[in-house]
Amino acid sequence: MHNVDIDLVEMSLDVIKFAIGRISDTDPQLGFPKTAAELKSLVGETITPAGIGGEKAFELFREVLIKASIPIDHPRHLAFVPASPTRSAVLFDLVTSAASVHGAFWLEGAGCIFAENQAMEWLVSLTGMPPPAFGVFTSGGTEANLSAMVAAREYWRSVDPAKANSRGIVITSNGAHSSIKAMAKVIDADVLMIETDDRLDGELLDAAIGKMSPADRGRIFAVIATAGTTNSGIIDDLQGIAEVCSKHKLWFHVDAAYGGAAMAVRSVRPLFNGIERADSVTIDPHKWLFSPYDCGAVLYRDPALAKSAHSQEGSYLDIFSDEGYQGFNPSDYQIQLTRRVRGLPLWFSLAMHGTDRYEKAISRGIELAQIAGRMIEETEHTELVREPNLSCVLYRRKGWSPEDYRDWTFRNHKAGFALVAPTKWRNPKGVETVSRFCFINPDTTEQDIADILESMK
């Protein structure tokens, strides 16, 4: 093993050089995937009895593997919900891994968890949820939504023990993230999706509940609103939905995984009014809060309810509850036990740059969406599908078929120029294929937008 350590020391400069070069590159290569067979022919067998050596393994990574992967922070990666971690967050992610801290219990990670919690306090302050509201960092929005819904269901069952074995119902809209259906499968719940072409509002929700049978109404344990739909950036009527949830005594969850970061922009914060009434909220720092993957967060209005649902017991875990080790245990508030202190890169970036710079960077994404909307309307061959919401822009290339969008996406991506993917949008005539921008990276320029629109000619 000593030889391996020497090898690592010898190649450390190459690794550091690569890392620094990568995070300082404002126009990285836009990788393109290869098939597994192609990669096997280029890389060969890397896991062998004797090992291939660190220098060779790193060379294969640098020359083959990374080039067959897509950097999420490329300034012309505008598909899906990209990301743009700050250089400071990426560097501190290296520190977080090197620190080798187990972040599940205060006993093992007190200092690091304390730092995470300072970042969490800021997230909670954005929502306006009153004390004792607090949360925990998760692997992403899917785990955060799942943790929140487990807490919601267990609370629902605790209020009426007769429902201990009942299969519950979650209500949301057809604009909800795909993880909602996946989450419901895991917890064996049904999902009622309310169809709407725009935001889900309180009136529509109340009407849907009113149409349900008394038996089904008794099975509802949560309503999930979306604060920034992934497809188009729509924010549901949070205030109206909160009123309906209060009326029917239902757990009110807000999935703000993508859009929640915009609450840091003071001029935009009123769009989220009502979120302070939520019982739980999901926000993904690895999306629009410039953290590396994987970093989500779930916030609870009453953390004690989450702890009741998630805390684990075991003889070897008893010591973590001992008076001598009392403190905040993140494992008590979400489904994961073993966890890295994934909130540390966000904490370091916030501490280094300050929240004012975060507000400015998030504002730039919203500004780019408005600029793109104007450019699309001014371009002869394109038109807006709807007005931009947050940092999402839906637009169409006049006269194009779904195949045209697909071929254009593939052509631009393979050329290393841009990744802008098509999506679906329902209009009065049916479902159509359109194109979509999602602006996260402040380094994206107006010229990037103009060049992408020009490529659609």
Buried (B, 14 or more C-beta within 10 A) or exposed (E): EEEEEEBEEEBEEBBEEBEEEBBEEEEBEBBBEBEEEEBEEBBEEEEEEEEBEBEEBBBBBBEBBBBBEBBBBBBBBBBBBBBBBBBBBBBBBBEBEEBEBBBBBBBBBBEBBEBBBEBBEBBBEBBBBEEEBBBBBBBBBBBBBBBBBBBBBBBBBEEEEEBEEBEBBBBBBEBBBEBBEEBBEEBEBEBBBBEBEEBBBBEBBBEBBEEBEEEEBBBBBBBBBBBBBBBBBBBBBBBBBBBBBEEBEBBBBBBBBBBBBBBBBEEBBEBBBBBBBBBBBBBBBBBBBBBBBBBBBBBBBBBEBBBBBBEEEEEEBEEBBEEEBEEBBBBBBBBBBEBBBBBBBBBBBBBBBEEEBBBBBBBBBBBBBBBBBEBBEEBEBBEBBBEBBBBBBBBBBEEBEEEBBBEBBEEBBEEBBBBBBBBEBEEEEEEBBBBBBBBBBBBBBEEBBBBBBEBBE
